[in-house]
Amino acid sequence: MHVVDTNSGGMFFLYGHGGTSKTFMWRTLTAAIHSTGNIVLAVASSGIASLLLPGGRTAHSKFAIPVPTE
Ligand SMILES: Nc1ncnc2c1ncn2[C@@H]1O[C@H](COP(=O)(O)OP(=O)(O)OP(=O)(O)O)[C@@H](O)[C@H]1O
């Protein structure tokens, strides 16, 4: 939350074994940031993963990332 409060930005990588609260952490952060009036774009690399996030979409869908066909 510090990087949001100070508008400093950042990149974080959350990893861990199955069932170790990764989704819980993302959902909590999303709710906390959204509650401050900020916009949260929840995207994932796969459709299955995006279903775990509130309002989640795939990054390809949200940002219209082209998929090379050749
Ligand atoms: N702090 C917590 N308090 C209570 N329950 C929690 C907490 N953190 C996680 N849980 C519960 O533990 C379970 C597993 O958590 P979660 O789905 O966040 O793990 P995960 O790391 O995303 O798992 P996976 O890698 O399998 O997707 C969920 O049912 C979740 O509600």
PDB file of the backbone (N, CA, C, O) and the ligand in Angstrom, with CONECT records:
HET    LIG  A 101      31
ATOM      1  N   MET A   1       0.830  -1.205   0.000  1.00  0.00           N
ATOM      2  CA  MET A   1       0.000   0.000   0.000  1.00  0.00           C
ATOM      3  C   MET A   1       0.864   1.254   0.000  1.00  0.00           C
ATOM      4  O   MET A   1       0.404   2.320  -0.410  1.00  0.00           O
ATOM      5  N   HIS A   2       2.100   1.143   0.450  1.00  0.00           N
ATOM      6  CA  HIS A   2       2.972   2.319   0.519  1.00  0.00           C
ATOM      7  C   HIS A   2       3.180   2.940  -0.864  1.00  0.00           C
ATOM      8  O   HIS A   2       3.132   4.161  -1.009  1.00  0.00           O
ATOM      9  N   VAL A   3       3.413   2.091  -1.892  1.00  0.00           N
ATOM     10  CA  VAL A   3       3.661   2.631  -3.231  1.00  0.00           C
ATOM     11  C   VAL A   3       2.408   3.293  -3.799  1.00  0.00           C
ATOM     12  O   VAL A   3       2.505   4.198  -4.628  1.00  0.00           O
ATOM     13  N   VAL A   4       1.237   2.847  -3.359  1.00  0.00           N
ATOM     14  CA  VAL A   4       0.000   3.496  -3.802  1.00  0.00           C
ATOM     15  C   VAL A   4      -0.155   4.834  -3.081  1.00  0.00           C
ATOM     16  O   VAL A   4      -0.464   5.854  -3.697  1.00  0.00           O
ATOM     17  N   ASP A   5       0.065   4.812  -1.774  1.00  0.00           N
ATOM     18  CA  ASP A   5      -0.098   6.037  -0.986  1.00  0.00           C
ATOM     19  C   ASP A   5       0.879   7.128  -1.411  1.00  0.00           C
ATOM     20  O   ASP A   5       0.544   8.312  -1.379  1.00  0.00           O
ATOM     21  N   THR A   6       2.093   6.727  -1.810  1.00  0.00           N
ATOM     22  CA  THR A   6       3.108   7.711  -2.191  1.00  0.00           C
ATOM     23  C   THR A   6       3.200   7.896  -3.703  1.00  0.00           C
ATOM     24  O   THR A   6       4.026   8.668  -4.190  1.00  0.00           O
ATOM     25  N   ASN A   7       2.341   7.179  -4.448  1.00  0.00           N
ATOM     26  CA  ASN A   7       2.323   7.269  -5.910  1.00  0.00           C
ATOM     27  C   ASN A   7       3.705   7.015  -6.507  1.00  0.00           C
ATOM     28  O   ASN A   7       4.074   7.636  -7.504  1.00  0.00           O
ATOM     29  N   SER A   8       4.459   6.117  -5.913  1.00  0.00           N
ATOM     30  CA  SER A   8       5.829   5.867  -6.360  1.00  0.00           C
ATOM     31  C   SER A   8       5.930   4.686  -7.327  1.00  0.00           C
ATOM     32  O   SER A   8       6.954   4.516  -7.989  1.00  0.00           O
ATOM     33  N   GLY A   9       4.894   3.885  -7.413  1.00  0.00           N
ATOM     34  CA  GLY A   9       4.905   2.755  -8.345  1.00  0.00           C
ATOM     35  C   GLY A   9       5.828   1.646  -7.886  1.00  0.00           C
ATOM     36  O   GLY A   9       6.617   1.815  -6.957  1.00  0.00           O
ATOM     37  N   GLY A  10       5.716   0.523  -8.546  1.00  0.00           N
ATOM     38  CA  GLY A  10       6.555  -0.601  -8.175  1.00  0.00           C
ATOM     39  C   GLY A  10       6.108  -1.858  -8.885  1.00  0.00           C
ATOM     40  O   GLY A  10       5.030  -1.911  -9.476  1.00  0.00           O
ATOM     41  N   MET A  11       6.950  -2.864  -8.816  1.00  0.00           N
ATOM     42  CA  MET A  11       6.623  -4.147  -9.413  1.00  0.00           C
ATOM     43  C   MET A  11       6.921  -5.232  -8.383  1.00  0.00           C
ATOM     44  O   MET A  11       7.991  -5.246  -7.774  1.00  0.00           O
ATOM     45  N   PHE A  12       5.979  -6.125  -8.200  1.00  0.00           N
ATOM     46  CA  PHE A  12       6.118  -7.132  -7.157  1.00  0.00           C
ATOM     47  C   PHE A  12       5.799  -8.502  -7.725  1.00  0.00           C
ATOM     48  O   PHE A  12       4.960  -8.639  -8.616  1.00  0.00           O
ATOM     49  N   PHE A  13       6.457  -9.486  -7.217  1.00  0.00           N
ATOM     50  CA  PHE A  13       6.233 -10.867  -7.633  1.00  0.00           C
ATOM     51  C   PHE A  13       5.871 -11.675  -6.409  1.00  0.00           C
ATOM     52  O   PHE A  13       6.686 -11.854  -5.504  1.00  0.00           O
ATOM     53  N   LEU A  14       4.644 -12.161  -6.384  1.00  0.00           N
ATOM     54  CA  LEU A  14       4.158 -12.929  -5.232  1.00  0.00           C
ATOM     55  C   LEU A  14       4.133 -14.402  -5.620  1.00  0.00           C
ATOM     56  O   LEU A  14       3.476 -14.776  -6.592  1.00  0.00           O
ATOM     57  N   TYR A  15       4.830 -15.226  -4.882  1.00  0.00           N
ATOM     58  CA  TYR A  15       4.862 -16.636  -5.216  1.00  0.00           C
ATOM     59  C   TYR A  15       4.776 -17.472  -3.942  1.00  0.00           C
ATOM     60  O   TYR A  15       5.026 -16.982  -2.841  1.00  0.00           O
ATOM     61  N   GLY A  16       4.426 -18.714  -4.111  1.00  0.00           N
ATOM     62  CA  GLY A  16       4.331 -19.608  -2.964  1.00  0.00           C
ATOM     63  C   GLY A  16       3.609 -20.879  -3.358  1.00  0.00           C
ATOM     64  O   GLY A  16       3.021 -20.950  -4.437  1.00  0.00           O
ATOM     65  N   HIS A  17       3.646 -21.850  -2.524  1.00  0.00           N
ATOM     66  CA  HIS A  17       2.967 -23.119  -2.775  1.00  0.00           C
ATOM     67  C   HIS A  17       1.459 -22.894  -2.823  1.00  0.00           C
ATOM     68  O   HIS A  17       0.950 -21.867  -2.375  1.00  0.00           O
ATOM     69  N   GLY A  18       0.749 -23.898  -3.386  1.00  0.00           N
ATOM     70  CA  GLY A  18      -0.697 -23.827  -3.447  1.00  0.00           C
ATOM     71  C   GLY A  18      -1.307 -23.681  -2.056  1.00  0.00           C
ATOM     72  O   GLY A  18      -0.893 -24.343  -1.105  1.00  0.00           O
ATOM     73  N   GLY A  19      -2.302 -22.798  -1.961  1.00  0.00           N
ATOM     74  CA  GLY A  19      -3.008 -22.613  -0.699  1.00  0.00           C
ATOM     75  C   GLY A  19      -2.281 -21.787   0.327  1.00  0.00           C
ATOM     76  O   GLY A  19      -2.586 -21.867   1.517  1.00  0.00           O
ATOM     77  N   THR A  20      -1.313 -20.986  -0.115  1.00  0.00           N
ATOM     78  CA  THR A  20      -0.548 -20.170   0.844  1.00  0.00           C
ATOM     79  C   THR A  20      -0.983 -18.702   0.825  1.00  0.00           C
ATOM     80  O   THR A  20      -0.225 -17.818   1.222  1.00  0.00           O
ATOM     81  N   SER A  21      -2.207 -18.454   0.360  1.00  0.00           N
ATOM     82  CA  SER A  21      -2.834 -17.120   0.470  1.00  0.00           C
ATOM     83  C   SER A  21      -2.453 -16.132  -0.624  1.00  0.00           C
ATOM     84  O   SER A  21      -2.622 -14.929  -0.426  1.00  0.00           O
ATOM     85  N   LYS A  22      -1.949 -16.582  -1.765  1.00  0.00           N
ATOM     86  CA  LYS A  22      -1.626 -15.631  -2.836  1.00  0.00           C
ATOM     87  C   LYS A  22      -2.892 -14.921  -3.328  1.00  0.00           C
ATOM     88  O   LYS A  22      -2.921 -13.695  -3.441  1.00  0.00           O
ATOM     89  N   THR A  23      -3.930 -15.698  -3.616  1.00  0.00           N
ATOM     90  CA  THR A  23      -5.178 -15.094  -4.089  1.00  0.00           C
ATOM     91  C   THR A  23      -5.779 -14.205  -3.014  1.00  0.00           C
ATOM     92  O   THR A  23      -6.273 -13.115  -3.302  1.00  0.00           O
ATOM     93  N   PHE A  24      -5.735 -14.670  -1.789  1.00  0.00           N
ATOM     94  CA  PHE A  24      -6.249 -13.884  -0.660  1.00  0.00           C
ATOM     95  C   PHE A  24      -5.542 -12.527  -0.596  1.00  0.00           C
ATOM     96  O   PHE A  24      -6.184 -11.502  -0.370  1.00  0.00           O
ATOM     97  N   MET A  25      -4.225 -12.521  -0.793  1.00  0.00           N
ATOM     98  CA  MET A  25      -3.452 -11.281  -0.753  1.00  0.00           C
ATOM     99  C   MET A  25      -3.860 -10.338  -1.871  1.00  0.00           C
ATOM    100  O   MET A  25      -4.061  -9.145  -1.642  1.00  0.00           O
ATOM    101  N   TRP A  26      -3.985 -10.883  -3.103  1.00  0.00           N
ATOM    102  CA  TRP A  26      -4.375 -10.026  -4.241  1.00  0.00           C
ATOM    103  C   TRP A  26      -5.763  -9.456  -4.038  1.00  0.00           C
ATOM    104  O   TRP A  26      -6.000  -8.281  -4.321  1.00  0.00           O
ATOM    105  N   ARG A  27      -6.688 -10.276  -3.550  1.00  0.00           N
ATOM    106  CA  ARG A  27      -8.065  -9.798  -3.352  1.00  0.00           C
ATOM    107  C   ARG A  27      -8.110  -8.731  -2.255  1.00  0.00           C
ATOM    108  O   ARG A  27      -8.864  -7.763  -2.359  1.00  0.00           O
ATOM    109  N   THR A  28      -7.311  -8.908  -1.217  1.00  0.00           N
ATOM    110  CA  THR A  28      -7.266  -7.919  -0.136  1.00  0.00           C
ATOM    111  C   THR A  28      -6.679  -6.597  -0.630  1.00  0.00           C
ATOM    112  O   THR A  28      -7.211  -5.528  -0.334  1.00  0.00           O
ATOM    113  N   LEU A  29      -5.575  -6.675  -1.387  1.00  0.00           N
ATOM    114  CA  LEU A  29      -4.966  -5.461  -1.926  1.00  0.00           C
ATOM    115  C   LEU A  29      -5.915  -4.752  -2.893  1.00  0.00           C
ATOM    116  O   LEU A  29      -6.049  -3.529  -2.862  1.00  0.00           O
ATOM    117  N   THR A  30      -6.565  -5.531  -3.744  1.00  0.00           N
ATOM    118  CA  THR A  30      -7.507  -4.951  -4.697  1.00  0.00           C
ATOM    119  C   THR A  30      -8.617  -4.194  -3.965  1.00  0.00           C
ATOM    120  O   THR A  30      -8.955  -3.070  -4.335  1.00  0.00           O
ATOM    121  N   ALA A  31      -9.180  -4.810  -2.933  1.00  0.00           N
ATOM    122  CA  ALA A  31     -10.255  -4.169  -2.177  1.00  0.00           C
ATOM    123  C   ALA A  31      -9.759  -2.921  -1.462  1.00  0.00           C
ATOM    124  O   ALA A  31     -10.455  -1.907  -1.412  1.00  0.00           O
ATOM    125  N   ALA A  32      -8.546  -3.000  -0.907  1.00  0.00           N
ATOM    126  CA  ALA A  32      -8.000  -1.856  -0.162  1.00  0.00           C
ATOM    127  C   ALA A  32      -7.754  -0.670  -1.092  1.00  0.00           C
ATOM    128  O   ALA A  32      -8.084   0.467  -0.757  1.00  0.00           O
ATOM    129  N   ILE A  33      -7.173  -0.942  -2.260  1.00  0.00           N
ATOM    130  CA  ILE A  33      -6.894   0.146  -3.209  1.00  0.00           C
ATOM    131  C   ILE A  33      -8.192   0.708  -3.772  1.00  0.00           C
ATOM    132  O   ILE A  33      -8.348   1.922  -3.898  1.00  0.00           O
ATOM    133  N   HIS A  34      -9.120  -0.178  -4.108  1.00  0.00           N
ATOM    134  CA  HIS A  34     -10.402   0.263  -4.658  1.00  0.00           C
ATOM    135  C   HIS A  34     -11.161   1.114  -3.643  1.00  0.00           C
ATOM    136  O   HIS A  34     -11.851   2.061  -4.019  1.00  0.00           O
ATOM    137  N   SER A  35     -11.039   0.783  -2.368  1.00  0.00           N
ATOM    138  CA  SER A  35     -11.767   1.523  -1.335  1.00  0.00           C
ATOM    139  C   SER A  35     -11.269   2.952  -1.175  1.00  0.00           C
ATOM    140  O   SER A  35     -11.962   3.796  -0.606  1.00  0.00           O
ATOM    141  N   THR A  36     -10.061   3.224  -1.679  1.00  0.00           N
ATOM    142  CA  THR A  36      -9.539   4.590  -1.601  1.00  0.00           C
ATOM    143  C   THR A  36      -9.984   5.424  -2.796  1.00  0.00           C
ATOM    144  O   THR A  36      -9.641   6.601  -2.898  1.00  0.00           O
ATOM    145  N   GLY A  37     -10.751   4.810  -3.704  1.00  0.00           N
ATOM    146  CA  GLY A  37     -11.240   5.539  -4.863  1.00  0.00           C
ATOM    147  C   GLY A  37     -10.372   5.385  -6.094  1.00  0.00           C
ATOM    148  O   GLY A  37     -10.667   5.952  -7.146  1.00  0.00           O
ATOM    149  N   ASN A  38      -9.306   4.621  -5.965  1.00  0.00           N
ATOM    150  CA  ASN A  38      -8.426   4.402  -7.110  1.00  0.00           C
ATOM    151  C   ASN A  38      -8.984   3.300  -8.006  1.00  0.00           C
ATOM    152  O   ASN A  38      -9.786   2.469  -7.578  1.00  0.00           O
ATOM    153  N   ILE A  39      -8.539   3.317  -9.250  1.00  0.00           N
ATOM    154  CA  ILE A  39      -8.955   2.307 -10.216  1.00  0.00           C
ATOM    155  C   ILE A  39      -7.994   1.126 -10.133  1.00  0.00           C
ATOM    156  O   ILE A  39      -6.778   1.310 -10.098  1.00  0.00           O
ATOM    157  N   VAL A  40      -8.536  -0.069 -10.103  1.00  0.00           N
ATOM    158  CA  VAL A  40      -7.728  -1.296 -10.076  1.00  0.00           C
ATOM    159  C   VAL A  40      -8.059  -2.118 -11.312  1.00  0.00           C
ATOM    160  O   VAL A  40      -9.217  -2.472 -11.533  1.00  0.00           O
ATOM    161  N   LEU A  41      -7.065  -2.417 -12.103  1.00  0.00           N
ATOM    162  CA  LEU A  41      -7.251  -3.296 -13.248  1.00  0.00           C
ATOM    163  C   LEU A  41      -6.640  -4.645 -12.887  1.00  0.00           C
ATOM    164  O   LEU A  41      -5.418  -4.784 -12.835  1.00  0.00           O
ATOM    165  N   ALA A  42      -7.480  -5.624 -12.643  1.00  0.00           N
ATOM    166  CA  ALA A  42      -7.003  -6.954 -12.255  1.00  0.00           C
ATOM    167  C   ALA A  42      -6.906  -7.823 -13.504  1.00  0.00           C
ATOM    168  O   ALA A  42      -7.922  -8.191 -14.095  1.00  0.00           O
ATOM    169  N   VAL A  43      -5.694  -8.144 -13.896  1.00  0.00           N
ATOM    170  CA  VAL A  43      -5.499  -8.982 -15.087  1.00  0.00           C
ATOM    171  C   VAL A  43      -4.590 -10.152 -14.747  1.00  0.00           C
ATOM    172  O   VAL A  43      -3.776 -10.095 -13.825  1.00  0.00           O
ATOM    173  N   ALA A  44      -4.759 -11.213 -15.523  1.00  0.00           N
ATOM    174  CA  ALA A  44      -3.930 -12.405 -15.358  1.00  0.00           C
ATOM    175  C   ALA A  44      -3.561 -12.919 -16.740  1.00  0.00           C
ATOM    176  O   ALA A  44      -4.130 -12.499 -17.747  1.00  0.00           O
ATOM    177  N   SER A  45      -2.616 -13.819 -16.770  1.00  0.00           N
ATOM    178  CA  SER A  45      -2.152 -14.317 -18.067  1.00  0.00           C
ATOM    179  C   SER A  45      -3.053 -15.408 -18.632  1.00  0.00           C
ATOM    180  O   SER A  45      -2.985 -15.713 -19.823  1.00  0.00           O
ATOM    181  N   SER A  46      -3.887 -15.993 -17.795  1.00  0.00           N
ATOM    182  CA  SER A  46      -4.804 -17.027 -18.285  1.00  0.00           C
ATOM    183  C   SER A  46      -6.225 -16.733 -17.812  1.00  0.00           C
ATOM    184  O   SER A  46      -6.436 -16.075 -16.793  1.00  0.00           O
ATOM    185  N   GLY A  47      -7.186 -17.234 -18.572  1.00  0.00           N
ATOM    186  CA  GLY A  47      -8.585 -17.035 -18.210  1.00  0.00           C
ATOM    187  C   GLY A  47      -8.935 -17.664 -16.878  1.00  0.00           C
ATOM    188  O   GLY A  47      -9.689 -17.090 -16.092  1.00  0.00           O
ATOM    189  N   ILE A  48      -8.392 -18.835 -16.623  1.00  0.00           N
ATOM    190  CA  ILE A  48      -8.665 -19.514 -15.351  1.00  0.00           C
ATOM    191  C   ILE A  48      -8.160 -18.675 -14.182  1.00  0.00           C
ATOM    192  O   ILE A  48      -8.867 -18.497 -13.190  1.00  0.00           O
ATOM    193  N   ALA A  49      -6.946 -18.161 -14.298  1.00  0.00           N
ATOM    194  CA  ALA A  49      -6.381 -17.334 -13.218  1.00  0.00           C
ATOM    195  C   ALA A  49      -7.180 -16.053 -13.044  1.00  0.00           C
ATOM    196  O   ALA A  49      -7.364 -15.591 -11.918  1.00  0.00           O
ATOM    197  N   SER A  50      -7.661 -15.465 -14.147  1.00  0.00           N
ATOM    198  CA  SER A  50      -8.396 -14.202 -14.046  1.00  0.00           C
ATOM    199  C   SER A  50      -9.715 -14.380 -13.292  1.00  0.00           C
ATOM    200  O   SER A  50     -10.222 -13.431 -12.696  1.00  0.00           O
ATOM    201  N   LEU A  51     -10.270 -15.594 -13.318  1.00  0.00           N
ATOM    202  CA  LEU A  51     -11.535 -15.841 -12.616  1.00  0.00           C
ATOM    203  C   LEU A  51     -11.380 -15.729 -11.101  1.00  0.00           C
ATOM    204  O   LEU A  51     -12.365 -15.542 -10.388  1.00  0.00           O
ATOM    205  N   LEU A  52     -10.147 -15.842 -10.609  1.00  0.00           N
ATOM    206  CA  LEU A  52      -9.914 -15.767  -9.164  1.00  0.00           C
ATOM    207  C   LEU A  52      -9.911 -14.328  -8.656  1.00  0.00           C
ATOM    208  O   LEU A  52     -10.012 -14.087  -7.453  1.00  0.00           O
ATOM    209  N   LEU A  53      -9.792 -13.362  -9.593  1.00  0.00           N
ATOM    210  CA  LEU A  53      -9.659 -11.961  -9.196  1.00  0.00           C
ATOM    211  C   LEU A  53     -10.981 -11.227  -9.371  1.00  0.00           C
ATOM    212  O   LEU A  53     -11.695 -11.474 -10.342  1.00  0.00           O
ATOM    213  N   PRO A  54     -11.323 -10.326  -8.448  1.00  0.00           N
ATOM    214  CA  PRO A  54     -12.563  -9.570  -8.599  1.00  0.00           C
ATOM    215  C   PRO A  54     -12.484  -8.681  -9.846  1.00  0.00           C
ATOM    216  O   PRO A  54     -11.592  -7.842  -9.971  1.00  0.00           O
ATOM    217  N   GLY A  55     -13.431  -8.884 -10.762  1.00  0.00           N
ATOM    218  CA  GLY A  55     -13.420  -8.108 -12.007  1.00  0.00           C
ATOM    219  C   GLY A  55     -12.267  -8.483 -12.909  1.00  0.00           C
ATOM    220  O   GLY A  55     -11.922  -7.731 -13.820  1.00  0.00           O
ATOM    221  N   GLY A  56     -11.665  -9.636 -12.671  1.00  0.00           N
ATOM    222  CA  GLY A  56     -10.469 -10.022 -13.408  1.00  0.00           C
ATOM    223  C   GLY A  56     -10.728 -10.327 -14.878  1.00  0.00           C
ATOM    224  O   GLY A  56     -11.770 -10.874 -15.236  1.00  0.00           O
ATOM    225  N   ARG A  57      -9.773  -9.969 -15.718  1.00  0.00           N
ATOM    226  CA  ARG A  57      -9.810 -10.277 -17.147  1.00  0.00           C
ATOM    227  C   ARG A  57      -8.419 -10.754 -17.539  1.00  0.00           C
ATOM    228  O   ARG A  57      -7.453 -10.548 -16.804  1.00  0.00           O
ATOM    229  N   THR A  58      -8.324 -11.389 -18.691  1.00  0.00           N
ATOM    230  CA  THR A  58      -6.975 -11.693 -19.164  1.00  0.00           C
ATOM    231  C   THR A  58      -6.333 -10.396 -19.638  1.00  0.00           C
ATOM    232  O   THR A  58      -7.025  -9.479 -20.080  1.00  0.00           O
ATOM    233  N   ALA A  59      -5.015 -10.323 -19.545  1.00  0.00           N
ATOM    234  CA  ALA A  59      -4.299  -9.125 -19.991  1.00  0.00           C
ATOM    235  C   ALA A  59      -4.536  -8.910 -21.481  1.00  0.00           C
ATOM    236  O   ALA A  59      -4.676  -7.772 -21.929  1.00  0.00           O
ATOM    237  N   HIS A  60      -4.580  -9.998 -22.254  1.00  0.00           N
ATOM    238  CA  HIS A  60      -4.793  -9.874 -23.692  1.00  0.00           C
ATOM    239  C   HIS A  60      -6.150  -9.255 -24.003  1.00  0.00           C
ATOM    240  O   HIS A  60      -6.286  -8.473 -24.944  1.00  0.00           O
ATOM    241  N   SER A  61      -7.149  -9.611 -23.206  1.00  0.00           N
ATOM    242  CA  SER A  61      -8.478  -9.049 -23.427  1.00  0.00           C
ATOM    243  C   SER A  61      -8.533  -7.593 -22.983  1.00  0.00           C
ATOM    244  O   SER A  61      -9.031  -6.741 -23.719  1.00  0.00           O
ATOM    245  N   LYS A  62      -8.030  -7.301 -21.791  1.00  0.00           N
ATOM    246  CA  LYS A  62      -8.143  -5.952 -21.225  1.00  0.00           C
ATOM    247  C   LYS A  62      -7.375  -4.920 -22.034  1.00  0.00           C
ATOM    248  O   LYS A  62      -7.867  -3.816 -22.266  1.00  0.00           O
ATOM    249  N   PHE A  63      -6.182  -5.271 -22.460  1.00  0.00           N
ATOM    250  CA  PHE A  63      -5.324  -4.303 -23.147  1.00  0.00           C
ATOM    251  C   PHE A  63      -5.255  -4.538 -24.650  1.00  0.00           C
ATOM    252  O   PHE A  63      -4.443  -3.926 -25.344  1.00  0.00           O
ATOM    253  N   ALA A  64      -6.105  -5.420 -25.147  1.00  0.00           N
ATOM    254  CA  ALA A  64      -6.159  -5.707 -26.581  1.00  0.00           C
ATOM    255  C   ALA A  64      -4.771  -6.025 -27.136  1.00  0.00           C
ATOM    256  O   ALA A  64      -4.361  -5.501 -28.172  1.00  0.00           O
ATOM    257  N   ILE A  65      -4.071  -6.885 -26.428  1.00  0.00           N
ATOM    258  CA  ILE A  65      -2.734  -7.286 -26.864  1.00  0.00           C
ATOM    259  C   ILE A  65      -2.894  -8.250 -28.041  1.00  0.00           C
ATOM    260  O   ILE A  65      -3.574  -9.269 -27.918  1.00  0.00           O
ATOM    261  N   PRO A  66      -2.277  -7.939 -29.168  1.00  0.00           N
ATOM    262  CA  PRO A  66      -2.429  -8.841 -30.319  1.00  0.00           C
ATOM    263  C   PRO A  66      -1.728 -10.174 -30.090  1.00  0.00           C
ATOM    264  O   PRO A  66      -0.672 -10.242 -29.461  1.00  0.00           O
ATOM    265  N   VAL A  67      -2.328 -11.208 -30.604  1.00  0.00           N
ATOM    266  CA  VAL A  67      -1.743 -12.545 -30.503  1.00  0.00           C
ATOM    267  C   VAL A  67      -1.207 -12.924 -31.878  1.00  0.00           C
ATOM    268  O   VAL A  67      -1.989 -13.072 -32.817  1.00  0.00           O
ATOM    269  N   PRO A  68       0.109 -13.083 -32.020  1.00  0.00           N
ATOM    270  CA  PRO A  68       0.662 -13.459 -33.319  1.00  0.00           C
ATOM    271  C   PRO A  68       0.113 -14.810 -33.769  1.00  0.00           C
ATOM    272  O   PRO A  68       0.068 -15.762 -32.991  1.00  0.00           O
ATOM    273  N   THR A  69      -0.293 -14.882 -35.004  1.00  0.00           N
ATOM    274  CA  THR A  69      -0.848 -16.137 -35.514  1.00  0.00           C
ATOM    275  C   THR A  69       0.147 -16.915 -36.351  1.00  0.00           C
ATOM    276  O   THR A  69      -0.116 -18.059 -36.720  1.00  0.00           O
ATOM    277  N   GLU A  70       1.285 -16.310 -36.656  1.00  0.00           N
ATOM    278  CA  GLU A  70       2.306 -17.020 -37.446  1.00  0.00           C
ATOM    279  C   GLU A  70       3.618 -17.064 -36.687  1.00  0.00           C
ATOM    280  O   GLU A  70       4.599 -17.618 -37.182  1.00  0.00           O
TER     281      GLU A  70
HETATM  282  N1  LIG A 101      -5.522 -14.880   6.168  1.00  0.00           N
HETATM  283  C1  LIG A 101      -6.448 -15.821   5.931  1.00  0.00           C
HETATM  284  N2  LIG A 101      -7.431 -16.027   6.800  1.00  0.00           N
HETATM  285  C2  LIG A 101      -8.368 -16.972   6.563  1.00  0.00           C
HETATM  286  N3  LIG A 101      -8.400 -17.759   5.489  1.00  0.00           N
HETATM  287  C3  LIG A 101      -7.437 -17.574   4.581  1.00  0.00           C
HETATM  288  C4  LIG A 101      -6.407 -16.607   4.746  1.00  0.00           C
HETATM  289  N4  LIG A 101      -5.573 -16.664   3.676  1.00  0.00           N
HETATM  290  C5  LIG A 101      -6.070 -17.635   2.891  1.00  0.00           C
HETATM  291  N5  LIG A 101      -7.181 -18.174   3.423  1.00  0.00           N
HETATM  292  C6  LIG A 101      -7.974 -19.271   2.831  1.00  0.00           C
HETATM  293  O1  LIG A 101      -7.061 -20.331   2.485  1.00  0.00           O
HETATM  294  C7  LIG A 101      -7.451 -20.886   1.230  1.00  0.00           C
HETATM  295  C8  LIG A 101      -6.288 -20.830   0.254  1.00  0.00           C
HETATM  296  O2  LIG A 101      -5.944 -19.454   0.032  1.00  0.00           O
HETATM  297  P1  LIG A 101      -5.668 -18.896  -1.432  1.00  0.00           P
HETATM  298  O3  LIG A 101      -6.696 -19.403  -2.408  1.00  0.00           O
HETATM  299  O4  LIG A 101      -5.517 -17.413  -1.313  1.00  0.00           O
HETATM  300  O5  LIG A 101      -4.262 -19.556  -1.755  1.00  0.00           O
HETATM  301  P2  LIG A 101      -3.426 -19.543  -3.112  1.00  0.00           P
HETATM  302  O6  LIG A 101      -2.002 -19.413  -2.708  1.00  0.00           O
HETATM  303  O7  LIG A 101      -3.948 -18.496  -4.042  1.00  0.00           O
HETATM  304  O8  LIG A 101      -3.730 -20.983  -3.686  1.00  0.00           O
HETATM  305  P3  LIG A 101      -3.479 -21.573  -5.174  1.00  0.00           P
HETATM  306  O9  LIG A 101      -2.031 -21.386  -5.494  1.00  0.00           O
HETATM  307  O10 LIG A 101      -3.887 -23.014  -5.051  1.00  0.00           O
HETATM  308  O11 LIG A 101      -4.401 -20.795  -6.111  1.00  0.00           O
HETATM  309  C9  LIG A 101      -8.676 -20.135   0.750  1.00  0.00           C
HETATM  310  O12 LIG A 101      -9.832 -20.876   1.091  1.00  0.00           O
HETATM  311  C10 LIG A 101      -8.636 -18.847   1.542  1.00  0.00           C
HETATM  312  O13 LIG A 101      -9.927 -18.323   1.759  1.00  0.00           O
CONECT  282  283
CONECT  283  282  284  288
CONECT  284  283  285
CONECT  285  284  286
CONECT  286  285  287
CONECT  287  286  288  291
CONECT  288  283  287  289
CONECT  289  288  290
CONECT  290  289  291
CONECT  291  287  290  292
CONECT  292  291  293  311
CONECT  293  292  294
CONECT  294  293  295  309
CONECT  295  294  296
CONECT  296  295  297
CONECT  297  296  298  299  300
CONECT  298  297
CONECT  299  297
CONECT  300  297  301
CONECT  301  300  302  303  304
CONECT  302  301
CONECT  303  301
CONECT  304  301  305
CONECT  305  304  306  307  308
CONECT  306  305
CONECT  307  305
CONECT  308  305
CONECT  309  294  310  311
CONECT  310  309
CONECT  311  292  309  312
CONECT  312  311
END
